[in-house]
Each structure stands twice: as structure tokens, then as C-alpha cells.
């Protein structure tokens, strides 16, 4: 009998230089994004009325929602690494250009709106591409850990971005803040350029067809997939029920309870801490057994905690409950991403990620005005409970679909096993 060589075990993601380069580039880009948004909002507020500033900040959402699905096609056609690099290069040049303009004169609101429009367009390309990168740089059994590392990078950027941007504004005004954001985008480029990308089986998707055909092929693939199709419904229901209370209802709740702005900060800090802990758990463990079932239960239990938040009278209890919501929502979100990346054929991942991003960033925010109007009509408690019920429906639906409930994350084999 001829002995066969045992393939080496995959390097854990947190020790893989290629993954760490990706993480460094992604962290710099995400932190630059946070600083940019603070600089843009500050400059818009100082240049016009509050309503005009809000309009400038909302402009980027339009191209992001309209072009997101097309961005997934571009990521799959031309490769996610190339799209991410071009996206960060464009953002770097635009932001440094604004910084230079601010040193010479005060920009008009039209200039700021144009910058926001460009960023929204670039986001529509960047988000599907960055979601499609992990399977090209890490082994399949490391993708859950990569998802946890990505979550930690996102949370760190949210925590550090506002203070860093504020410090830059205090030292050198908005020009300095835009300059810092541009330098962070620039810092991501050499790390992304150094990434080693694994080729797709069969050479990847053909470019012979039209972009519309590629898009319909991707949607058809998603609809027919026994795990990914139901997973998209779970994502849609959970996001539609979750984002309204968190982004609009929380401010109204704090005002009604007399907690003030600092109270909102404490509740959000509790949520962020819980979500960060969930990302850390996935980073350390690398795999959650029975991932599909855990996903359904965490969404359902997180929805129950969300609904209860409207009935908590004291701030410390609200913070503790928000910590629970963050932990459960953070874990379910990370598992959604990990299952998407491990179940999806990498040739379709840009388009599938685009659908997820479109639902989360394009459709779910439409619930903001509805949440505010509903609170005015029926009060906080009924609206929080109704939103939680929609969110819980996503978890229950996920548990009812056998293929999704039984979905597992891949795990590395132990030495000596077949």
C-alpha cells in the first residue's frame, strides 16, 4: 500500500499573515469611513441649517440602495480584491480633495452633497466586494473566525472613529478630519495590494453575458439554494423588526424616561459591548456547533429582549438588557455572515452579499419614519413589541426550515481522522 501525505492543517485565521493583512486594510478603511462621516456631518451642520445637513447626510443612501445589486455583479465579474482597492483609492482621493478645498475656502452644501453622492456610489461597489473577499483569502473552516474578526474591526471603528474625528476637528478643523480619513483610506491600499487571492474553481464566472444576465443568474441561484434562500428571508425580517427601535425608538424611549443624551450613550454602549463580545466569541472559538439552530434561537431571544426594553423604567436595567440584545443580535449577525460565506459558491458571493446588504442598508432603513409615526400614534410599548414580533418571526421561520436549521459551519478535522 502506498502511503499518502496528509495535507497540512489550515492555519488559524488569527495567525494567517494573509488574513491579518486583509484585517488591517479593512480596519483602516472602516475607521476612515467613521472619521469621514463625522467630518461630513460637522461640516454640513456648520455650513447650513439642520434640515440641509440632514439632507446632505441622507444623499449617500440613494445610490447605495439603487446600485447595490449592480455592485455585486461587478465584484463577481472583476474580482472583489480589485473592486475594494479601486473603491478605497477613489475614497482616498475624494476625501483628500475635500480637505484641500477646505484649506482654501468654505465648501457649499452642493459640494458636500456631491461628495456624499460619490461615497454612496462607491459604497454600492465596496460592500458586496468586501463581503466576497474572505473565501478567497482563508480556508473554508476559518471563515466563521474571519467573520468574528471582521465584527471586532467594525466595533472598534465605531468606538474609535468619533473620538478620533472629533480630536482632528478640535486641532485643525474639518480639513484636518477629512485629511485623517483620507490617510486612513490610503493606509489600507498597500495591505490590500499585498493580499494573495485564491483562484475560483473553473476560473470564475464568464464575462460573455450581460450584467443584467449575471444579476438574474445570481438571484436565481439564491432563490433555488436550500439554505441561502431562506436565510435571506430571515435577514429581511430580523432587520426590518430590529433597526427601527434601535435607531429611532431608543431616542424616543430615552426622552420619555428622562435619561437624556447620556442615557442613549449608555444604552448604545451596552449594545455595542454585547455585540463586540459576540464577535470575540466567534473569533476565539472559530466555530459554533449547530449554527443554523443557534441562529434561529438567538434572533428569537434577542427579539424578546428588544420588546422588553420599552418596559424597563430604570437606566441600569435598560443597559443590562441592551447588553443582552447586543450579544444575541451580534451572534446572530455573525452567524448569518458566516453561513452565507460557507454555503455560497464563491463565484456568486458578490451578488449574494449585495442582496444581503441591499436588504439591511436599503430596505430596512425605510422603517425609520414608520417607527417614529407609529410611536406617535400608539406609544412606545406597542411599537417595540410589534417590531420585536417581526424580528422574532425571522427566527421562527429560520427554525422551521429544515435545511437552514440543520446548517453547520465547517470545522477542521482532528489529526488522525479520516
Wavefront OBJ file of the C-alpha trace (Angstrom):
o trace
v 0.000 0.000 0.000
v 1.294 3.410 -0.938
v 1.274 5.972 1.845
v -0.491 9.229 1.091
v 0.635 12.506 2.503
v -1.690 14.135 4.986
v -2.495 17.712 3.920
v -1.349 20.297 6.420
v -3.972 21.709 8.715
v -5.261 25.132 7.781
v -3.504 27.986 9.570
v -5.895 29.602 12.087
v -7.148 32.893 10.681
v -5.753 34.973 13.541
v -2.250 33.615 12.745
v -2.523 33.807 8.957
v -0.499 36.714 7.594
v -2.740 36.992 4.550
v -5.872 37.271 6.696
v -4.155 39.757 9.003
v -3.249 41.932 6.022
v -6.890 41.872 4.974
v -7.962 42.691 8.537
v -5.523 45.601 8.733
v -6.707 47.028 5.425
v -10.356 46.550 6.321
v -9.846 48.127 9.770
v -8.104 51.180 8.302
v -10.840 51.577 5.680
v -13.672 51.184 8.204
v -12.045 53.625 10.641
v -11.555 56.088 7.777
v -15.249 55.734 6.967
v -16.213 56.598 10.564
v -13.961 59.660 10.630
v -15.266 60.767 7.216
v -18.909 60.645 8.341
v -18.155 62.706 11.429
v -16.240 65.262 9.337
v -19.039 65.440 6.763
v -21.799 65.852 9.349
v -19.841 68.519 11.253
v -19.065 70.474 8.101
v -22.654 70.211 6.856
v -24.051 71.444 10.191
v -21.664 74.410 10.163
v -22.498 75.246 6.525
v -26.312 75.185 6.574
v -29.486 74.566 8.547
v -30.120 71.305 10.421
v -32.568 70.243 7.692
v -29.973 70.902 4.981
v -27.339 68.995 6.955
v -29.713 66.033 7.297
v -30.331 66.102 3.554
v -26.584 66.023 2.846
v -26.153 63.026 5.132
v -29.094 61.214 3.510
v -27.891 61.722 -0.079
v -25.455 58.812 0.018
v -28.240 56.335 0.836
v -29.877 56.785 -2.590
v -27.096 55.471 -4.882
v -26.120 52.896 -2.288
v -29.606 51.380 -2.399
v -30.107 51.744 -6.158
v -26.707 50.416 -7.234
v -26.008 47.763 -4.594
v -27.182 44.789 -6.672
v -25.128 46.003 -9.621
v -22.143 46.280 -7.299
v -22.451 42.569 -6.573
v -22.292 41.797 -10.289
v -19.151 43.921 -10.657
v -17.495 42.199 -7.665
v -18.112 38.755 -9.164
v -17.082 39.801 -12.678
v -13.859 41.650 -11.912
v -12.836 40.136 -8.575
v -13.555 41.507 -5.092
v -9.942 42.463 -4.351
v -9.719 44.719 -7.397
v -13.057 46.378 -6.612
v -12.139 47.005 -2.959
v -8.782 48.536 -3.927
v -10.354 50.850 -6.518
v -13.092 51.819 -4.037
v -10.632 52.801 -1.316
v -8.428 54.631 -3.819
v -11.398 56.716 -5.012
v -12.475 57.483 -1.444
v -8.919 58.464 -0.546
v -8.629 60.906 -3.449
v -12.076 62.427 -2.909
v -11.607 62.972 0.824
v -8.111 64.423 0.467
v -9.514 66.690 -2.245
v -12.185 67.960 0.156
v -9.523 68.516 2.811
v -7.518 70.631 0.356
v -10.632 72.559 -0.654
v -11.426 73.328 2.985
v -7.960 74.814 3.441
v -8.648 77.260 0.600
v -12.328 78.131 1.087
v -15.611 77.102 2.650
v -17.378 74.454 0.552
v -21.013 74.891 -0.374
v -23.657 72.383 0.582
v -23.743 71.319 -3.081
v -20.094 70.290 -2.864
v -20.736 68.297 0.311
v -23.789 66.655 -1.252
v -21.701 65.687 -4.284
v -19.088 64.108 -2.029
v -21.829 62.179 -0.203
v -23.239 61.055 -3.567
v -19.819 59.764 -4.665
v -19.389 57.915 -1.372
v -22.806 56.296 -1.688
v -21.929 55.110 -5.196
v -18.578 53.731 -4.050
v -20.242 52.015 -1.069
v -22.528 50.183 -3.503
v -19.380 48.661 -5.028
v -17.321 48.269 -1.856
v -19.826 46.454 0.389
v -20.538 43.428 -1.861
v -16.845 43.154 -2.754
v -15.578 43.236 0.833
v -18.148 40.581 1.748
v -16.927 38.358 -1.075
v -13.233 38.547 -0.138
v -12.915 36.183 2.883
v -13.422 32.882 0.951
v -10.652 33.996 -1.418
v -8.095 34.569 1.370
v -8.916 31.972 4.076
v -9.713 28.278 4.318
v -13.389 27.375 4.462
v -13.181 26.147 8.058
v -11.744 29.541 9.094
v -14.496 31.718 7.625
v -16.517 31.894 10.854
v -13.425 33.111 12.701
v -12.793 35.680 9.949
v -16.370 36.880 10.366
v -15.754 37.363 14.080
v -12.565 39.295 13.363
v -14.453 41.489 10.909
v -17.089 42.199 13.563
v -14.404 43.238 16.045
v -12.922 45.589 13.439
v -16.320 47.165 12.820
v -16.997 47.669 16.527
v -13.535 49.124 17.091
v -14.042 51.582 14.226
v -17.352 52.741 15.691
v -15.783 53.234 19.119
v -12.604 54.958 17.910
v -13.875 56.825 14.844
v -15.912 59.538 16.549
v -13.240 60.479 19.154
v -10.507 60.454 16.501
v -12.573 62.628 14.168
v -13.519 64.971 16.991
v -9.889 65.299 18.059
v -8.883 66.122 14.483
v -11.633 68.775 14.232
v -10.526 70.296 17.525
v -6.898 70.529 16.357
v -7.286 71.622 12.754
v -10.943 71.973 11.902
v -12.910 69.885 9.390
v -9.979 69.956 6.933
v -7.854 68.008 9.408
v -10.624 65.456 9.978
v -11.066 64.884 6.231
v -7.282 64.632 5.934
v -7.128 61.938 8.636
v -9.891 59.986 6.903
v -8.028 60.209 3.586
v -4.799 58.973 5.155
v -6.632 56.010 6.688
v -8.057 55.064 3.284
v -4.535 55.405 1.852
v -3.148 53.142 4.599
v -5.486 50.335 3.516
v -4.148 50.254 -0.046
v -0.691 48.639 0.404
v -2.198 45.976 2.673
v -4.921 45.162 0.153
v -2.446 45.156 -2.726
v -0.349 42.563 -0.855
v -3.256 40.112 -0.487
v -2.857 36.673 -2.051
v -6.128 35.665 -3.699
v -7.064 32.044 -4.323
v -8.426 31.379 -7.827
v -12.024 30.283 -8.218
v -12.722 26.690 -9.313
v -13.228 26.664 -13.073
v -11.740 30.126 -13.473
v -14.730 32.027 -12.111
v -17.794 33.460 -13.838
v -17.800 34.172 -17.559
v -17.887 37.782 -18.748
v -19.568 36.876 -22.018
v -23.119 37.644 -20.870
v -24.616 40.990 -19.961
v -24.581 42.457 -16.459
v -28.365 42.001 -16.298
v -27.984 38.311 -17.119
v -25.336 37.959 -14.401
v -27.701 39.610 -11.928
v -30.638 37.371 -12.816
v -28.384 34.303 -12.649
v -27.302 35.334 -9.160
v -30.873 35.922 -7.993
v -31.916 32.577 -9.478
v -29.041 30.836 -7.700
v -30.060 32.467 -4.418
v -33.743 31.599 -4.820
v -33.002 27.935 -5.528
v -30.445 27.442 -2.750
v -31.951 25.409 0.065
v -30.091 27.353 2.791
v -29.306 30.786 1.342
v -32.818 31.488 0.033
v -34.488 31.031 3.447
v -31.544 32.820 5.102
v -32.260 35.980 3.078
v -35.868 35.940 4.348
v -34.566 35.590 7.911
v -32.225 38.551 7.389
v -35.006 40.694 5.924
v -37.494 40.019 8.734
v -34.974 40.390 11.560
v -33.544 43.639 10.169
v -36.964 45.172 9.474
v -38.019 44.478 13.048
v -34.734 45.438 14.670
v -33.378 48.655 13.168
v -36.383 50.918 13.781
v -36.476 50.522 17.586
v -32.688 50.694 17.845
v -32.133 53.772 15.667
v -35.337 55.759 16.271
v -37.232 54.185 19.135
v -34.268 54.309 21.507
v -34.028 58.109 21.304
v -37.761 58.420 21.905
v -37.537 55.984 24.820
v -34.682 57.910 26.447
v -36.626 61.163 26.087
v -39.780 59.639 27.572
v -37.855 58.191 30.537
v -35.846 61.366 31.132
v -32.497 59.602 30.585
v -31.191 62.316 28.241
v -28.461 62.034 25.638
v -26.087 60.398 28.112
v -28.678 57.698 28.699
v -28.784 56.919 24.987
v -24.995 56.692 25.061
v -25.044 54.216 27.942
v -27.671 52.013 26.300
v -25.789 52.040 22.999
v -22.579 51.264 24.877
v -24.296 48.235 26.409
v -25.459 47.097 22.985
v -22.009 47.637 21.451
v -20.310 45.743 24.276
v -22.612 42.769 23.803
v -22.120 42.758 20.023
v -18.359 43.008 20.469
v -18.396 40.095 22.904
v -20.268 38.002 20.314
v -17.646 38.790 17.669
v -14.868 37.954 20.127
v -16.547 34.625 20.947
v -16.653 33.654 17.278
v -13.063 34.826 16.765
v -11.784 32.691 19.647
v -13.891 29.587 19.066
v -13.863 29.681 15.289
v -16.992 27.577 15.084
v -20.405 27.416 16.759
v -21.989 23.923 16.679
v -25.492 23.687 15.195
v -25.076 27.151 13.709
v -28.442 27.201 11.919
v -30.401 26.333 15.053
v -28.367 28.767 17.183
v -29.063 31.473 14.599
v -32.825 30.987 14.856
v -32.862 30.901 18.649
v -30.593 33.927 19.110
v -32.807 36.003 16.790
v -35.930 34.901 18.657
v -34.491 35.515 22.137
v -32.913 38.797 21.039
v -36.317 39.933 19.768
v -37.861 39.181 23.161
v -35.190 41.285 24.879
v -35.793 44.087 22.374
v -39.518 44.129 23.063
v -38.928 44.196 26.825
v -36.667 47.245 26.503
v -39.675 49.587 26.205
v -40.987 48.489 29.619
v -37.792 48.962 31.654
v -38.158 52.044 33.901
v -34.568 52.433 35.153
v -31.461 53.144 33.067
v -29.164 50.457 34.618
v -31.690 47.743 33.777
v -32.038 49.124 30.244
v -28.258 48.993 29.804
v -28.180 45.381 31.021
v -30.998 44.465 28.655
v -29.239 46.250 25.774
v -26.136 44.198 26.563
v -28.246 41.059 26.136
v -29.728 42.368 22.873
v -26.261 43.202 21.567
v -24.853 39.800 22.466
v -27.710 37.890 20.833
v -28.013 40.170 17.792
v -24.251 40.266 17.352
v -24.022 36.480 17.429
v -26.939 36.018 15.022
v -25.497 38.614 12.650
v -22.066 36.981 12.685
v -23.624 33.556 12.088
v -25.648 34.946 9.150
v -22.431 36.205 7.593
v -20.519 33.011 8.303
v -23.262 30.774 6.907
v -23.555 32.962 3.808
v -19.837 32.684 3.107
v -19.562 28.951 3.773
v -22.748 27.908 1.954
v -22.361 30.129 -1.115
v -20.384 29.237 -4.225
v -17.607 31.900 -4.208
v -18.397 32.726 -7.842
v -21.787 34.073 -6.708
v -20.772 35.553 -3.360
v -20.566 39.172 -4.523
v -24.154 39.042 -5.799
v -25.442 37.197 -2.739
v -23.690 39.654 -0.405
v -25.199 42.502 -2.429
v -28.698 41.159 -1.757
v -27.979 40.954 1.976
v -26.540 44.495 2.021
v -29.464 45.800 -0.039
v -31.940 44.404 2.481
v -30.009 45.687 5.513
v -28.931 49.102 4.189
v -31.519 49.803 1.509
v -34.844 48.403 2.686
v -34.569 48.203 6.483
v -33.922 51.973 6.979
v -37.331 52.623 5.399
v -38.752 51.560 8.763
v -37.287 54.657 10.481
v -40.106 57.102 9.607
v -42.689 54.354 10.104
v -41.355 53.670 13.602
v -41.491 57.344 14.548
v -45.029 57.769 13.207
v -46.229 54.577 14.897
v -44.828 55.660 18.274
v -46.730 58.936 17.908
v -49.969 57.027 17.269
v -49.737 54.045 19.615
v -46.882 54.685 22.052
v -43.517 53.087 22.686
v -44.597 49.770 24.201
v -46.861 48.524 21.378
v -44.382 49.614 18.692
v -41.425 47.894 20.369
v -43.489 44.725 20.830
v -44.730 44.760 17.221
v -41.188 45.322 15.918
v -39.898 42.528 18.152
v -42.615 40.235 16.795
v -41.456 40.889 13.212
v -37.879 40.193 14.261
v -38.894 37.020 16.113
v -40.818 35.875 13.044
v -37.486 35.746 11.220
v -36.022 33.495 13.897
v -39.070 31.213 13.989
v -39.081 30.963 10.197
v -35.400 30.007 10.229
v -36.091 27.275 12.758
v -38.993 25.972 10.659
v -36.845 25.463 7.533
v -35.109 22.113 7.990
v -32.123 22.807 5.735
v -31.357 26.101 7.486
v -31.976 24.760 10.985
v -29.536 21.898 10.344
v -26.913 24.059 8.628
v -23.446 23.680 10.137
v -20.268 25.705 9.903
v -17.312 23.675 8.633
v -14.746 22.599 11.202
v -11.193 21.469 10.812
v -10.578 17.758 11.202
v -8.672 16.473 14.154
v -5.309 14.864 13.495
v -5.636 11.212 12.582
v -9.273 11.392 11.496
v -10.364 10.321 8.038
l 1 2 3 4 5 6 7 8 9 10 11 12 13 14 15 16 17 18 19 20 21 22 23 24 25 26 27 28 29 30 31 32 33 34 35 36 37 38 39 40 41 42 43 44 45 46 47 48 49 50 51 52 53 54 55 56 57 58 59 60 61 62 63 64 65 66 67 68 69 70 71 72 73 74 75 76 77 78 79 80 81 82 83 84 85 86 87 88 89 90 91 92 93 94 95 96 97 98 99 100 101 102 103 104 105 106 107 108 109 110 111 112 113 114 115 116 117 118 119 120 121 122 123 124 125 126 127 128 129 130 131 132 133 134 135 136 137 138 139 140 141 142 143 144 145 146 147 148 149 150 151 152 153 154 155 156 157 158 159 160 161 162 163 164 165 166 167 168 169 170 171 172 173 174 175 176 177 178 179 180 181 182 183 184 185 186 187 188 189 190 191 192 193 194 195 196 197 198 199 200 201 202 203 204 205 206 207 208 209 210 211 212 213 214 215 216 217 218 219 220 221 222 223 224 225 226 227 228 229 230 231 232 233 234 235 236 237 238 239 240 241 242 243 244 245 246 247 248 249 250 251 252 253 254 255 256 257 258 259 260 261 262 263 264 265 266 267 268 269 270 271 272 273 274 275 276 277 278 279 280 281 282 283 284 285 286 287 288 289 290 291 292 293 294 295 296 297 298 299 300 301 302 303 304 305 306 307 308 309 310 311 312 313 314 315 316 317 318 319 320 321 322 323 324 325 326 327 328 329 330 331 332 333 334 335 336 337 338 339 340 341 342 343 344 345 346 347 348 349 350 351 352 353 354 355 356 357 358 359 360 361 362 363 364 365 366 367 368 369 370 371 372 373 374 375 376 377 378 379 380 381 382 383 384 385 386 387 388 389 390 391 392 393 394 395 396 397 398 399 400 401 402 403 404 405 406 407 408 409 410 411 412 413 414 415 416 417 418
